[in-house]
Structures are given as structure tokens and as C-alpha cells.
Amino acid sequence: MEFSELQRPSSTMAHSYHGAQQLVRLRSKSVVSNQNGPQFNWGSPPSEGGEEGDSGPPKDLRERPMTMRLKRAIREVQQMRVPVVTSWQSWKRSKAKSLSRFRTDAGGVMSYVALWRKALHKIGGHFGGGVQSYFIFLRFLVVLNFLSFLLIAGFILIPSIVFRSTSTSNMTVDSTGPDVCKVYDPNLQGLVVFYQYFLDLLSGTGFMEYSYMFYGYYNNTVAESSGFHYNLPLAYLLTSVFYFAFCLICIIARMGSALRVAVATGSGAAGSYSKMVFTGWDYGCQGDRATKLKQKSIHYQLQVDLEEERLQKKASSLTLGQTVGLCSLRIFLMLVSLALIGGAFFGIFKATVFSQCWETRVGQEMYKLALFDFLITIAMLILVEFPRRLFVDHYSCVLTRWVGRQEFLVPPNVLGLVYGQTVVWTGALFCPLLPLINTLKFFILFYCKKVTLFSNCRPAVKTFRSTTSTIFFLVVLLFGWGLALVAMIYSLAQIHPSMSCGPFRSLTMMWSIVPNTFYTLSLATQDFIFYMGSQAFSIPLFIFSCVVLCYVAALAAVYGKSVDLLKAQLKLEGRDKQFLVKQIEELSREMGVPTRDQLDTFDTGAAN
């Protein structure tokens, strides 16, 4: 074959390729112009933070729906137009870079000292993100309860211990009625059965009842000494209220971070398969163990996407009658649940009417519910789950094949956590040390669930997406928080406190301590608090909140449109790549060059 013959096809292929490339450019320009995409000011100066993520025009450049090639070209033009930097701007830039680097390093250190980090990675690799989200949720509750205990200990427990151990000459104690709840003789008279202390530990009676564990042991002390003033009843009430507010803030913040992750990753599975397959591998994995965990993680992510698509197709195929029947069943179950909850609150109300029971009794009931929930979980692990695994592994029959190894069902386990946390919220006002008990309970429960997961369970057939699962868990937890809040408000504002024990023994209701303390303040402080609650302050505050809310909603809408525009551009770029591949395949067929499919077929035939 002569050189001219070789050159002619090459020139023809190059001419065709450049023509196809020009066509793609024209299509991209027309698409961008038709979408009325945002135009960028090429003369805008670069940011002061460089690539450290600081504020400035490059942040706007990163948010623009442009290709990386075009963004690099814009950056080069900006770098050629760098203005003169003053010493103040240089110092500000260096400090911003140092602060950003410090945040990055601190985040890396916190990721290494995070609780159960390696165990969570292992769980996610073997059982998927849905099961991992349950254990992450459990870790969140452990941290939440521990911080709540520190709050209660700092403002209620430690002051009570200090005031009780010091002299009462500088304290004011107002009490009415017989002080029977504070009298306890540890030297019991007569014969005592040997298991009495064990029963007291399980039921919260005896030596447990007359301790800092329950409401009745706290007194209504007001300490005054050399300018120091501490009102223990007021601190008890405000700490309980702030405890609920603190838990709400933590739940909302956690939910916001989960929503940001869900929005960033996208709600649908369209287009995610290619990303997961071609760009999902972590090349920093070293060793067989890390490689297998990453492989299983990608496998479960693909399984979750396929499961979601299957459920969407199943939901779309339901008839009108089936949809109405399903909604009716859900509404009926919701009404039954609300009726049971209402019956429980009515029973508590009746119990408090006939008892003066009542704060310590309610605290004891919540203590027993929390304790026995933990004991039942341990008993199920030892007496049911392990024997089932041994029976299935060592005996082969129709029954064992039908029973099989148990699955780790995420919804029932999550509901168990929400139930335990709701019990703690309901009883925290009457049993201040319940958050500490729940911290220890959930801490041990993590290891128990981990043991039963790896020893007794097989991967679940039904999978869950970790981002949506986290949001759902927090919504259910927020519902439990609301129920406990109703019980606390009713206890503070409606029920008469016990007249013989507790920090509110001399009051008609617990909330009365707030107005009583308010009228002991100075006139200037009273006027300021009245102004904070007046219309002159509340109306401007409401208007300002509405303005901020509208601004945040508009900003979220703009970001949503930018995300949609970027997704549309990614789809168009994918179509352009497919168009180029088809053009190359057609040119290869015209020139007689074997394609990839033909080469794979040839290699398979040669191997056979």
C-alpha cells in the first residue's frame, strides 16, 4: 500500500472527526443559548482566597453551569487581570487561608476520633447503608443523651449535692406538710429478704427512691451568700425546659445536614449507575479487607437504586381502588395509634388526680420502662437470636430452611430506639438521671446489636437508602419529642405538685415559680422583660423573621434551578459523547478498522 493511499483515508477521517466535533460545539452553543444560561463577567477579579473556598467571584464561577475547560479559561483570564494587593488584603488573605486549613485539619482529626468510626465503616460495607444509618442514628442518641446529662448535672445535680452538704445558715428552705419523702433510714428494721435490694434496683423503690435519681429527693432551696443567689426550683424547671429545647435544636440541625446530603446526592437514581460504576471506586483502598468492603458498599448502593426503581414501578401500577384501600389502612392504623396514646395520657391524668403519686411514681414508671426495655433486648439476644442461629447452622431440615437466619430489620429496631428515647424525654422531669441511664443503655446496646448483626443476621432483602433513612428516623424521633413535650407542658401548667416533697412542694403548680421569681427582680429588669413580650418588640421580630425566611426560600429556589441546569447540561454532554462514539464507530466501519465489540469477539473466540 502506497503512502498516498494511507494518507487519504487518514485525512478523510480527520476531516470527518473535525466536522463532527464542530457540530457538537454548535449544538452545545445552541443549547446554552436556548437555556438562557447566566453570562459571566470575564473582567471580574479573582478571589482573595484562591482555591481555599473563600468568598468572592470564583465561588460564583464554581456555581455556574459551565464546563471545566471553560472555567479554566475564565480563571486564566482573571489571573492576568489581578489588581494590586495591599498589605491589609494580603494579611487578610493569609489569615483566611490559615483558618481554612485549620478547619480542614480539625475536621480530619475529628473524623479519626469519632465514636465507632471503624465499626460503622465495617457495618456499611457488609450490610449496606440502610443498616449503617441505624447505627449512626444510635450513635447520635448516645451523644445527645450524654450532653443532656451534662446539662442536667451542671444546673441541678451538682448544686443540689453542694447545697445539701454545706451549712443551711445561708439558705432559705420553704416547705409545707410532712417531709416524709425526704426521710429514709438505710438501716431497715427487722428481717429483710436477701433479694430486696435487687428488687429495689429494678423497680426504683427503697434506697433508689430516696436518692438523687428521682424528683422527691430534691428540695426547694434558695442559696444566698455574699451576692451569690441560686434558686434551685427555678433552675430545676428552666433546665428541664432548656433540655427539651436543646434536643429539638440538635434534631433540627441533624435533619438539616441530612437534607443537604440528600439534595447534593440527588433523589433519583437516573444517571447514578455510570457514576457509581466508573467513578465510585476509591483507589486509596489498601489490603483485601478494605477492597472487599468497598466492593460490597458499591454493590449495596446499586441494589438500593434498583429497589427504589422497583418500588416506584409498583406504586405507579396500582389502581385507584388499591391506592384508596392502602391510604385507608394507613389512616386507620394512625387513628388506632393516636387512640392508644390518648388512652395512655388519660390514664396518667387519672393516676395523678388520686395521688399526691405522683412525680416520683411517674419517674419510677419511666425508669422501669427504660430498664426493662434494655433487659428484654438482652434476653432476646441470648435466648432467641443465638439459639436460632445455632439451630439453623447445625440442623438441616425443611423447618430450618424455611426459618433461615434472621434479617436485621431496620424499621422495628429504629422504633425501639425512638420508644426508648421518648420514655426518657417523658420521665426526665421526674427522674433527672434518666439521660445518663439511657446513655449507658444505648452504649451497651450498640455492641449488642453489632454482635447479633455479624453473628446471627444475614443481609436484608429489602434495602434502604442511607440519606432518606436518616431523615425518616429523625422525623419519627421528632414525633416522639412532641408527645413528650405535651406531657411535660401538662405537668408544669395543670397538675398540682406534691405537697410533701420535691422542689415545688409549696406551689399550686410548677410553673408558678416563674412569675413568683419574676416579681422579685428589679423594676428595670421587669420592664425589659415586659418589653420583650410586648407587641412593640414581637411584631418587628415577626416581620424580620418573615423577611429572612423569604430570603432563604428564594436562595434555595435559585440553588435548585442551578442544580437542575447542571443536571440538564450533564445529560446533554452525555448525549454528545454518545453522538461522538457513534460517529467514530461509523467512520471505523467505513475505513475497515475493527471496533471494540469485534475485538472482544475475536479475543473470546481465540480464548475458546
C-alpha positions in Angstrom: 0.0 0.0 0.0 1.4 3.4 -1.0 1.8 6.3 1.2 -0.8 8.4 -0.6 -3.4 5.7 -0.1 -2.6 5.7 3.6 -2.7 9.4 3.8 -6.1 9.8 2.0 -8.2 7.8 4.5 -6.4 9.5 7.4 -7.2 12.9 6.0 -10.8 11.9 5.4 -11.2 10.5 8.9 -9.6 13.7 10.4 -11.9 15.9 8.3 -15.0 13.9 9.3 -13.9 13.9 13.0 -13.3 17.7 13.0 -16.7 18.1 11.3 -18.4 16.1 14.0 -16.6 18.0 16.7 -17.6 21.3 15.1 -21.2 20.0 15.1 -21.0 19.2 18.8 -19.7 22.7 19.5 -22.6 24.2 17.6 -25.1 22.1 19.4 -23.6 23.0 22.8 -23.7 26.7 21.9 -27.2 26.5 20.7 -28.3 24.6 23.8 -26.6 27.1 26.2 -28.1 30.0 24.3 -31.6 28.4 24.3 -31.4 27.8 28.0 -30.6 31.4 28.7 -27.8 30.4 30.9 -26.1 33.0 33.1 -23.3 35.1 31.4 -20.0 35.5 33.3 -18.1 38.8 33.6 -14.7 37.9 32.1 -13.3 41.1 33.7 -14.1 40.2 37.2 -11.1 39.9 39.5 -10.2 36.6 41.1 -11.0 35.8 44.7 -8.7 36.6 47.6 -8.9 33.1 48.9 -7.7 31.3 45.8 -8.8 27.7 45.9 -9.4 27.6 49.6 -13.1 28.0 49.2 -13.3 31.7 50.4 -16.0 34.1 49.3 -15.7 36.0 46.0 -16.4 35.8 42.3 -14.7 32.3 41.8 -17.3 30.9 44.2 -19.9 32.2 41.7 -17.8 30.7 39.0 -17.9 27.3 40.6 -21.7 27.5 40.7 -22.0 28.4 37.1 -23.3 25.7 34.7 -20.1 25.6 32.6 -17.7 23.0 31.6 -14.4 22.7 33.4 -12.5 23.7 30.3 -14.4 27.0 30.1 -13.9 27.6 33.8 -10.2 27.1 33.5 -10.1 29.6 30.6 -12.0 32.2 32.7 -9.6 31.6 35.6 -6.6 32.2 33.3 -8.2 35.5 32.1 -8.8 36.5 35.7 -5.3 35.8 36.7 -4.0 38.1 34.0 -6.2 40.9 35.5 -5.0 40.6 39.1 -5.2 44.1 40.7 -2.6 45.5 43.1 -3.0 43.9 46.6 -2.4 46.0 49.6 -0.8 44.8 52.8 -4.1 44.6 54.6 -5.6 42.4 51.8 -2.5 40.2 51.8 -2.8 39.7 55.6 -6.5 39.1 55.3 -5.9 36.5 52.6 -3.2 34.7 54.6 -5.4 34.6 57.7 -8.3 33.2 55.6 -6.1 30.5 54.2 -4.8 29.6 57.6 -8.3 29.5 59.1 -9.5 27.3 56.2 -6.5 25.0 56.6 -7.1 24.8 60.4 -10.8 23.8 59.8 -9.8 21.2 57.3 -7.2 19.7 59.7 -9.6 19.9 62.7 -12.3 18.1 60.6 -9.8 15.4 59.7 -8.8 14.9 63.4 -12.4 14.8 64.5 -13.2 12.1 61.9 -10.5 9.9 63.4 -11.6 10.4 67.0 -15.3 9.9 66.1 -17.1 7.3 68.1 -17.2 3.9 66.5 -15.8 5.1 63.2 -14.2 1.9 62.0 -17.1 -0.2 63.2 -19.6 1.9 61.2 -17.5 1.5 58.1 -17.4 -2.2 58.6 -21.2 -2.4 59.1 -21.8 -0.3 56.0 -19.5 -2.4 53.9 -21.1 -5.7 54.9 -24.8 -4.8 55.3 -25.3 -1.6 53.3 -26.1 2.0 54.1 -29.5 1.3 55.5 -28.3 -0.8 58.4 -25.4 1.6 58.8 -27.8 4.5 59.1 -29.4 2.7 62.1 -26.1 2.5 64.0 -25.3 6.1 63.1 -28.7 7.1 64.5 -27.9 5.1 67.6 -24.6 7.0 68.0 -26.4 10.3 67.6 -28.7 9.3 70.5 -25.8 8.3 72.7 -24.1 11.7 72.2 -27.4 13.6 72.6 -28.2 11.8 76.0 -24.6 12.3 77.3 -24.7 16.1 76.5 -28.2 16.3 78.1 -26.8 14.6 81.2 -24.0 17.2 81.4 -26.6 19.9 81.2 -28.7 18.5 84.0 -25.8 17.6 86.1 -24.3 21.1 85.9 -27.5 23.0 86.8 -29.5 20.5 89.0 -27.5 17.6 90.3 -24.2 19.3 91.4 -25.9 22.3 93.0 -28.2 20.0 94.9 -25.3 18.0 96.2 -23.4 21.1 97.2 -26.3 22.8 98.9 -27.2 19.6 100.8 -23.6 19.1 102.0 -23.0 22.7 103.2 -24.4 24.5 106.1 -28.0 25.7 105.8 -27.3 29.0 107.6 -27.1 30.9 104.3 -30.1 29.1 102.7 -33.8 29.6 102.6 -35.9 26.5 102.6 -39.6 26.8 102.2 -41.5 23.6 102.9 -45.0 22.7 103.9 -46.6 19.5 105.1 -44.8 16.4 106.4 -41.4 15.9 104.9 -41.9 12.2 104.6 -40.4 11.9 101.1 -37.0 13.1 102.4 -36.8 10.8 105.4 -35.0 7.5 104.8 -33.4 5.2 107.2 -30.9 2.8 105.4 -30.8 0.5 108.5 -34.1 -1.3 107.9 -35.8 -2.7 110.9 -36.4 -6.4 111.2 -35.5 -9.2 108.8 -35.0 -8.2 105.2 -35.0 -10.8 102.4 -31.8 -11.0 100.5 -33.2 -10.1 97.2 -34.9 -6.9 98.4 -32.1 -4.6 97.3 -32.2 -6.3 93.8 -35.9 -5.6 93.6 -35.4 -2.0 94.7 -32.8 -1.7 91.9 -35.2 -3.0 89.3 -38.3 -1.0 90.5 -36.7 2.2 91.7 -38.1 1.8 95.2 -36.4 1.6 98.6 -32.9 3.1 98.6 -33.4 4.1 94.9 -36.5 6.2 95.7 -34.7 8.3 98.3 -31.8 9.4 96.2 -30.9 12.0 93.5 -32.4 9.7 91.0 -36.0 10.9 91.5 -37.9 14.2 91.9 -38.9 13.7 95.5 -35.4 13.8 96.9 -34.7 17.4 95.6 -35.6 20.3 97.9 -36.8 23.9 97.4 -33.5 25.5 98.4 -32.6 29.1 97.6 -29.0 29.8 98.3 -27.8 33.3 99.1 -24.3 34.1 100.1 -22.2 37.3 99.6 -24.0 38.3 96.4 -24.5 34.8 95.1 -28.1 33.8 94.6 -29.2 30.4 93.3 -32.9 29.4 93.2 -32.9 25.6 92.9 -36.6 25.2 92.0 -36.3 27.8 89.2 -33.1 26.1 88.0 -34.9 22.7 88.0 -37.7 24.0 85.9 -35.7 26.1 83.4 -33.1 23.3 83.0 -35.9 20.8 82.1 -37.4 23.3 79.6 -34.0 24.1 78.0 -33.3 20.3 77.9 -36.2 19.9 75.6 -35.2 22.9 73.5 -31.6 21.6 73.3 -32.8 18.2 72.0 -35.0 20.0 69.4 -32.1 22.1 68.2 -29.9 19.0 67.8 -32.6 17.1 65.9 -33.3 20.0 63.5 -29.5 20.6 62.9 -29.1 16.9 62.2 -32.1 16.9 59.9 -30.7 19.9 58.0 -27.3 18.2 57.4 -29.1 15.1 56.2 -31.3 17.1 53.9 -28.2 18.8 52.4 -26.6 15.5 51.7 -29.9 14.2 50.1 -30.1 17.3 47.9 -26.4 17.0 46.9 -26.6 13.4 46.0 -29.9 13.7 44.2 -33.2 12.0 45.0 -33.4 9.8 41.9 -31.2 7.0 40.6 -31.2 8.3 37.0 -27.7 8.7 35.8 -26.2 7.4 39.0 -25.2 4.0 37.8 -22.5 5.2 35.5 -21.1 7.5 38.2 -21.1 4.7 40.7 -19.5 2.1 38.4 -16.9 4.3 36.7 -16.1 6.9 39.4 -17.2 5.3 42.6 -14.1 3.3 43.3 -11.7 4.6 46.0 -8.1 4.0 44.7 -6.8 4.7 48.2 -8.1 1.3 49.4 -5.2 -0.9 50.6 -5.5 -4.5 51.5 -8.0 -7.2 50.8 -10.3 -6.2 53.7 -10.7 -2.6 52.6 -11.1 -3.7 48.9 -13.9 -6.1 49.8 -15.7 -3.6 52.0 -15.7 -1.1 49.1 -16.9 -3.7 46.7 -19.8 -4.6 49.0 -20.6 -0.9 49.5 -20.9 -0.3 45.8 -23.0 -3.5 45.4 -25.4 -2.3 48.1 -25.7 1.1 46.5 -26.6 -0.4 43.2 -29.1 -2.7 45.0 -30.7 0.3 46.7 -31.2 2.1 43.4 -32.7 -0.9 41.7 -35.0 -1.5 44.7 -36.2 2.1 44.6 -37.0 1.8 40.9 -38.9 -1.4 41.5 -41.0 0.2 44.2 -41.7 3.2 42.0 -42.9 1.0 39.2 -45.0 -1.0 41.7 -46.6 2.2 43.1 -47.3 3.6 39.6 -49.0 0.3 38.6 -51.6 0.5 41.5 -55.2 1.0 40.5 -57.4 3.7 42.1 -59.1 1.1 44.3 -55.8 -0.3 45.6 -54.5 3.2 46.3 -57.6 4.2 48.2 -57.5 0.9 50.2 -53.9 1.4 51.1 -54.4 5.0 52.2 -57.5 3.9 54.2 -55.5 1.2 56.0 -52.7 3.7 56.9 -55.3 6.2 58.2 -57.0 3.5 60.3 -53.7 2.4 61.8 -52.8 6.1 62.6 -56.1 6.6 64.3 -55.6 3.4 66.4 -52.1 4.7 67.4 -53.5 8.1 68.4 -56.3 6.4 70.4 -53.8 4.3 72.3 -51.6 7.4 73.0 -54.6 9.3 74.2 -55.7 6.5 76.4 -52.2 6.4 78.0 -52.3 10.1 78.7 -55.8 9.8 80.2 -54.6 7.0 82.5 -51.7 9.2 83.7 -54.2 12.0 84.3 -56.5 9.8 86.4 -53.5 8.4 88.3 -52.3 11.9 89.2 -55.8 13.0 90.4 -55.9 10.4 93.1 -52.3 10.7 94.3 -50.3 13.5 95.8 -48.0 9.8 93.3 -47.2 11.3 91.8 -44.0 12.9 90.5 -41.7 10.2 91.9 -44.2 7.5 90.9 -44.2 8.7 87.3 -40.4 8.8 87.4 -40.3 5.3 88.7 -42.5 4.0 86.0 -40.4 5.7 83.3 -37.3 4.2 84.9 -38.8 0.7 84.9 -39.8 1.1 81.3 -36.3 2.1 80.2 -34.6 -0.6 82.3 -36.9 -3.4 81.2 -36.7 -2.4 77.6 -32.9 -2.9 77.8 -33.3 -6.2 79.8 -35.7 -7.6 77.2 -33.3 -6.7 74.4 -30.5 -8.6 76.1 -32.8 -11.6 76.8 -33.9 -11.7 73.2 -30.3 -11.8 72.1 -29.3 -14.6 74.5 -32.5 -16.7 74.5 -33.8 -16.3 70.9 -31.3 -15.0 68.4 -28.3 -17.1 69.3 -30.3 -20.4 69.6 -31.9 -19.7 66.3 -28.6 -19.2 64.6 -27.2 -22.4 66.2 -30.3 -24.3 65.2 -30.2 -23.1 61.6 -26.5 -23.7 61.2 -26.3 -27.2 62.7 -29.5 -28.8 61.6 -30.7 -29.3 58.0 -34.4 -29.9 57.5 -37.4 -28.3 56.0 -38.1 -26.2 59.1 -34.5 -24.8 59.3 -34.6 -23.9 55.6 -37.9 -22.2 56.0 -36.9 -20.3 59.1 -33.4 -19.4 58.0 -31.1 -16.9 59.6 -32.9 -13.7 60.8 -32.7 -10.4 58.9 -31.7 -7.2 60.7 -34.9 -5.3 60.2 -34.2 -1.6 60.3 -37.7 -0.2 61.0 -38.5 -2.2 64.2 -35.1 -1.5 65.6 -35.4 2.2 64.9 -38.8 2.2 66.5 -37.3 0.6 69.6 -34.7 3.4 69.8 -37.4 6.1 69.4 -39.5 4.4 72.1 -36.6 4.4 74.5 -35.8 8.0 73.8 -39.4 9.1 74.2 -39.6 7.3 77.6 -36.5 9.3 78.7 -38.0 12.6 77.5 -41.3 11.9 79.2 -39.6 11.0 82.5 -36.7 13.4 82.6 -38.7 15.9 84.6 -39.4 13.4 87.4 -36.2 11.3 87.0 -33.3 13.7 86.2 -30.8 11.0 85.8 -32.7 9.1 83.0 -30.4 10.7 80.3 -27.4 9.1 82.0 -29.1 5.8 82.2 -30.1 6.0 78.6 -26.5 6.9 77.6 -25.2 3.7 79.2 -28.1 1.7 77.8 -27.6 2.8 74.2 -23.8 2.5 74.6 -24.1 -1.2 75.5 -26.9 -1.7 73.0 -24.6 -0.7 70.2 -22.2 -3.5 70.9 -25.1 -6.0 71.5 -26.7 -5.1 68.1 -23.3 -5.3 66.4 -22.6 -8.8 67.8 -26.0 -10.0 66.7 -25.7 -8.4 63.3 -22.4 -10.1 62.4 -23.1 -13.4 64.3 -26.8 -14.1 63.7 -28.1 -12.0 60.8 -27.9 -12.2 57.1 -28.1 -9.2 54.7 -31.7 -8.0 54.4 -33.6 -8.5 51.2 -35.2 -5.0 51.4 -32.7 -2.3 51.3 -32.8 1.4 52.3 -31.0 4.5 51.1 -28.9 5.9 53.9 -29.8 9.6 53.3 -33.5 9.1 53.1 -33.4 6.7 56.1 -31.7 9.2 58.3 -34.3 11.9 57.5 -37.1 9.4 58.2 -35.5 8.3 61.5 -35.3 11.9 62.7 -38.9 12.7 61.7 -40.1 9.8 63.8 -37.9 10.9 66.7 -39.3 14.4 66.4 -42.8 13.0 66.7 -41.8 11.2 69.9 -40.3 14.5 71.2 -43.6 16.2 70.5 -45.5 13.7 72.6 -43.1 14.0 75.5 -43.4 17.8 75.2 -47.2 17.7 75.6 -46.8 15.6 78.7 -44.2 18.0 80.2 -46.3 21.1 79.5 -49.4 19.5 81.1 -47.4 18.5 84.1 -45.9 22.0 84.5 -49.1 24.1 83.9 -52.0 22.0 85.0 -51.3 19.3 87.7 -50.9 20.4 91.3 -47.4 19.3 92.6 -47.0 17.1 95.6 -47.4 19.0 98.9 -44.9 17.0 100.9 -41.7 16.6 98.8 -40.0 18.0 95.7 -38.7 21.4 94.8 -42.3 22.8 94.1 -44.0 21.5 97.2 -45.4 24.8 98.3 -46.8 26.0 95.0 -50.1 25.5 93.3 -48.4 24.4 90.1 -44.8 24.0 89.0 -44.9 27.0 86.5 -45.8 29.3 89.4 -42.1 29.5 90.3 -41.5 31.6 87.2 -43.9 34.5 88.0 -43.0 34.4 91.7 -39.4 34.8 90.8 -40.1 37.4 88.2 -41.7 39.8 90.7 -38.7 39.6 92.9 -36.5 41.1 90.2 -35.7 44.8 89.9 -38.1 47.2 88.2 -35.8 47.8 85.3 -35.4 44.1 84.6 -39.2 43.6 84.8 -39.8 46.4 82.3 -37.2 45.0 80.0 -38.8 41.5 80.1 -42.3 43.0 79.6 -40.9 44.9 76.6 -39.5 41.6 75.1 -43.0 40.1 75.3 -44.9 43.2 74.1 -46.2 43.9 70.6 -43.7 46.6 70.1 -41.0 44.0 70.0 -42.8 40.9 68.8 -44.2 42.5 65.6 -40.9 43.8 64.2 -39.3 40.5 65.2 -42.0 38.6 63.3 -41.6 40.8 60.2 -37.8 40.4 60.3 -38.2 36.6 60.6 -40.6 36.6 57.6 -38.0 38.6 55.5 -35.3 36.2 56.4 -37.5 33.2 55.7 -38.4 34.7 52.2 -34.7 35.3 51.5 -33.7 31.8 52.4 -36.6 30.3 50.3 -35.6 32.4 47.3 -31.9 31.4 47.8 -33.0 27.7 47.9 -35.0 28.2 44.8 -32.1 29.7 42.9 -29.8 26.9 44.0 -32.4 24.4 42.9 -32.6 25.9 39.5 -28.8 25.9 39.3 -28.7 22.2 40.2 -31.4 21.4 37.6 -29.5 23.4 34.9 -26.3 21.5 35.8 -28.1 18.1 35.6 -29.6 19.1 32.2 -26.1 20.1 30.9 -24.7 16.8 32.2 -27.3 14.9 30.3 -26.6 16.9 27.1 -22.9 16.3 27.4 -23.6 12.5 27.8 -25.7 12.6 24.6 -22.9 14.5 22.8 -20.4 11.8 23.9 -22.8 9.1 22.6 -23.0 11.0 19.3 -19.2 11.2 19.0 -18.9 7.5 19.8 -21.4 6.6 17.1 -19.6 8.9 14.6 -16.3 7.2 15.4 -17.9 3.7 15.0 -19.3 4.7 11.6 -16.0 6.1 10.4 -14.3 3.0 11.7 -16.7 0.7 9.7 -16.1 2.8 6.6 -12.4 2.5 6.9 -12.4 -1.1 7.8 -10.9 -0.6 11.3 -12.2 -3.2 13.8 -14.4 -1.8 16.6 -14.2 -2.7 20.2 -17.1 -5.2 20.0 -15.3 -7.0 17.1 -12.1 -7.1 19.1 -13.8 -8.5 22.1 -15.5 -11.2 20.0 -12.1 -12.1 18.4 -10.5 -12.4 21.8 -13.3 -14.6 23.1 -13.0 -16.9 20.1 -9.3 -17.1 20.4 -9.6 -18.0 24.1 -12.1 -20.7 23.3 
